Amino acid sequence: MRAEYLEEVVSEWKGREPMIDLFLNILSQGSNGWDQLWDLTRPRLEEYKQKFGSVWSPIADSVLSRLSQLSHVEWTADEIRVHFVDCLNGGFAWHDSIAFATLPDIEVQKKFLAHELSELITPSSLVEKELGKARLDPEIAHTVVDMIAYFSVKDFIAKPVGPNIERKGVVPNKNYYPKVEELYPLFEEYSENPSEHDDFASLVKKIIVTLKTS
């Protein structure tokens, strides 16, 4: 939206939604307004951090080890900083840092963190290169990242309570990631004995063959 004066924006949008009023107030106050937003957000994020940490800490080393086994890559960072961010719709990973949104379901949050960790360690550039050579969809590299994440953490995710309940956001989503149905059996078998492959490149070759013949 373009407006010549801030007052025009405030006049037009004020009163529509409580959150809109909050941000308009922040705009009006300049940088001091962000302190108000943080005062509202911090207690909830701190509470969520404690809650999630209590269930993640006992499994963290196992998930990290599993990610290393499945990707055939050793972790090089001494530590990985994880940040919960209220204004993100999703997450991102960069070198030794991860930032992601909070989710209501802690079990899905486990998979979410495993996915971002997989982004850090899975050799996705190798996957993209080989997909390009084979003239296959480069977006399949994201499927590989999510498969590695899923099979690293699935044994630590509690099953939903009750019959016929599906916990969305855990199993790789075929509506979001391409070729999930074709690659799932391959990764399920691979996860049982990743040492059968000397390196990740040999797994990628098998992925290409599977996709070409499916």
C-alpha positions, 0 to 999 in steps of 0.5 A: 500500500502507498500512502503519503502520510502515516496518518492516512494508513492509521485512519484507514486500517485502525480498528479492523483487527487487534493485531493490525492495531498493534502493528499500527501502534508500533509504526507510530512509535517507531523503534520503541514499538518493537519493545511492546511487541517483544513484551507480548511475544517473549513469555509465550516463546520462552514457555514453548522453548522449555516445553519443546526442549524437554522432549527434544533434549533426550533424543537430540544426539540420536537424531543428529547421529541418524542424520549423519548416517543417512547423509554419509556426512559428519557434523562439523559445527560444534553447536547448532543454534536454534531460534523460535521466531514468532513472525515466520511462516516456516523456517530456514537453516544456514550454516550453524543456525536454524530459525523456525515457527512454533507449531501446536503439535510438539511431535510435528515440531520434532519433524520440523526441526529434523527437516531444518537439520537435514537442510544443513547436512544433506548434500542437496547440491549433489542431488540437484546436479544429478537430477539436472544431468538426468533432466529430472525435476530439481525440486526432488532434491527437497524431497530427498532432504525431507526423506532423510529428516523423516527417517532420522526422527520417525522412531522418536515421534509418538503416534496419534491417539485414537483410530484413523487419526493422521498426524499431518506434517510428519510423513513426507507430503506427496502434495508438497514434495514431488515423487514421494510415493516413488521414493518412499520405499527406496528410503525406507529400505535404505534407512534400515541399512545405510552402510550398504552404500559406500557414500551418498553419491551411490544412493543418489544414483539409485534415486535417479534409476528409480525415478527413470524407471518409475 
